[in-house]
Amino acid sequence: MKRTNLETWIEAIEALPKLTREGLEELQLTRLNETLARLKARGGFYRDYPERIESLSDLRKLPFTTAQMLSEHPGRFLLTSQSEVSRVISGATSGTTGPAKRVFYTANDTAHTVGFFAAGISEMLWPGEKCLIAFPFTGPFGLGDLIAQAVERLGGIPIKAGFGQTWEELTALVRETRPEAFIGFPVTLLGLVRMYGAGFPVRRALVSGDACPVGVMEELEKALGSRLYPHYGSRECGLGGAVTCPAFAGMHIRENHIIPEIIDEQGNVLPDGEYGELVITTIGAEAMPLIRYRTGDFTRLLPDCPCGGVTKRLDTVCRREGSVSIEKLDSVLFRIPDLVDYRASFDGGLRIEAYTLCPGLETQISAAAKRLYPALNIEVHTALCQPFHRPMYLGKRYAVLE
């Protein structure tokens, strides 16, 4: 089986003749100590951290960084001058509360992200093919624009769908351009497949921006006739963090730029294979490196990929949710073929508002949700999905608390 293209990219930009686990960890320790030295000299948020450590295992002795810290003191994390910052992402992420986070990037940071994107996309896109990109296009360093740059680097043709269009606008764009590939939210793609109907041209997809539950993944793979390429990323890890290889056995981590850990509820580091919260140390970031940042995402680390790669992999990533899990609901409800989208809200009971392709699905939707939550009062309202409707979540999916 062909090794992941991510590792070919790592070898190229790090000038390594052959990537090995030992060599990768030596690179990580060197880069981590370079980062710690820069942080110490800066005297900002990490001023009390050591200037260097002796081994990667010593990393676990350092304190965690949290989203609250990042929100409250963004300027104290910045290592470069404002003139060197080419991109700032500011705002609260979908489904989260509290102060907005601001994350800074230099031109080199975004160039590394484009390189990582190109490595991942190259697993499913060939030169001359068209790729529909359903993410926001907000300027030269926005997410959609960086993905488009990566597609163009591979000789592909980016179709800039953007974000938040009506189903009519999306289906018309697909009919006009007939893209072979797609990059965007998984549920958005599934809704588009169902609204488009027969003859949907997309055959390969890299899904990102949100969890892809088993039920959604299976429905998409059945519709496309091929396996999906899930991707994990966040603003804190430079937008690109881990991506699936042709073995389809987890997402390979960009370990030349990110040191991952998995911790339990007490903050203890767990061995590979055990589930817990993902913690990242971003040793490749110029503008805003983070030490042991608690992502709030839950997964496990997988070693020894069938593709022969040496980078560790993330298993399916999920968020720890409250009384109602939107991911579990998605996995169950989207197995109903005529469901296009739905919104869930919770206030002691579960309320589901759904767009469907045909009337009369209330009983089926209610029964599926009741199997998950037998003790809850469940109220379902449906409406036929109209061309002027939009996806019900413009961002990550979550159960709205009313």
Beta strands, then each sheet from edge to edge (+ up, - down):
strand 1: 85-91
strand 2: 101-106
strand 3: 130-134
strand 4: 157-160
strand 5: 181-184
strand 6: 204-207
strand 7: 229-232
strand 8: 242-244
strand 9: 251-253
strand 10: 259-263
strand 11: 276-281
strand 12: 293-299
strand 13: 301-302
strand 14: 313-314
strand 15: 318-319
strand 16: 339-346
strand 17: 350-356
strand 18: 378-384
strand 19: 400-401
sheet 1: 1+ 2-
sheet 2: 4+ 3+ 5+ 6+ 7+ 8- 9+ 14- 13+
sheet 3: 10+ 11- 12+ 15-
sheet 4: 18+ 17+ 16- 19-
end
